[in-house]
Structures are given as structure tokens and as C-alpha cells.
Amino acid sequence: MERHQIMTRRATVGDLPGIKELFRRAVAGVSDKYYNNEEKADWAACADKPGHWEQLVDTCFFIVATSADGRITGFAAINGNGLLELMYVDRACKRQGIGSAMLYELEDYARGKGLKEIRVDVSYAAEGFFKNKGYVVLKKQERKAVNMVMGNLLMMKRLVAGNGHADKREQD
């Protein structure tokens, strides 16, 4: 498979319809071995929380990954305290380095802000991805989506000074 340069940019409120649709598709595609259909439906309903997404665009470093034609292929956001608020990649674009590229950009942003670590609430389905990027599980926990409480993991990575991602970007 030919790799294309992954383009990212800051998200805008105008991106939210596409972001929310990608979010719904990504959640629907999570394996049933991690979450059942009722849980995934409740999780996907988070796309409809009034004001939630606008607040993330306004208060976080929120990026989108785009294809050459401008279609959103992924999105991610980190707040000023080092909490990675969300990260999703279009199911049709998995294993193309999009998630890695966005994560490295968020980590570089956090380093630039002087943050020493990043924490993230991770679905069971995403645990392997984050472990492969140096994140460790701090604890199992439960979080409420809209109406249901579901299990996930609190993970963390300590950041070191410098970039350190140029070589990895070439390999992903």
C-alpha cells in the first residue's frame, strides 16, 4: 500500500458535522467483543450532546486529519492540562498511520506547553494502540456516555523533552 503524507490542521466549528459523523461510524465499528450494541449506541449518542463539541473546538488543541481531497479521516483533541479528550480515525482509513500522526502531533503540542505527561481515557478497543505508543494503564474505570456507564481504562505517558517522533513517523 502506498503511503501518502498525512495532513492535519486545526479543527473549526465548521468541521463539526463531519467530525460527528466520523465519530458515529467509528463507534459503531468497535468490535462487539469490547462493547455490545446498546453500549455502542449510547456512546455514539455523545455526538448529539448540545455544546459539547463546540466547547472542545474552543478550549482544546483540536486537530483533524484530512485526505488529499479535504475529507476528514480522523480527529483528536487535547486540553491544556494534558488530558487527551478524544481521538478517532475513520474505519475506512485504519492502519494508515493517521492515528499515530495525530497522537505525535498532540504529544509535541503538549511538550511545547511544558506538560510532563498525557492522560487519556481509553476504550478497551484502543488499549493496544496506546500501549504500542508507550502509554501505560493506570487503572480500570467506568465513565458515563449519555445514559449508560461503560468500562474503560485510564492510561498515561510521561513525556520527555524533544520531539522524538520523526523516525517513527517514517515507519508508521
Buried (B, 14 or more C-beta within 10 A) or exposed (E): EEEEEBBBEEBEEEBBEBBBEBBBBBBEEBEEEBBEEEBBBBBBBBBEEEEEBEEBBEEBBBBBBBBEEEBBBBBBBBBEEBBBBBBBBBEEBBEBBBBBBBBBBBBBBBBEEEBEEBBBBBBBBBBEBBBEBBBEEEEEEEEEBEEBEBEBBBBBBEBEEEBBBEEBBEEB
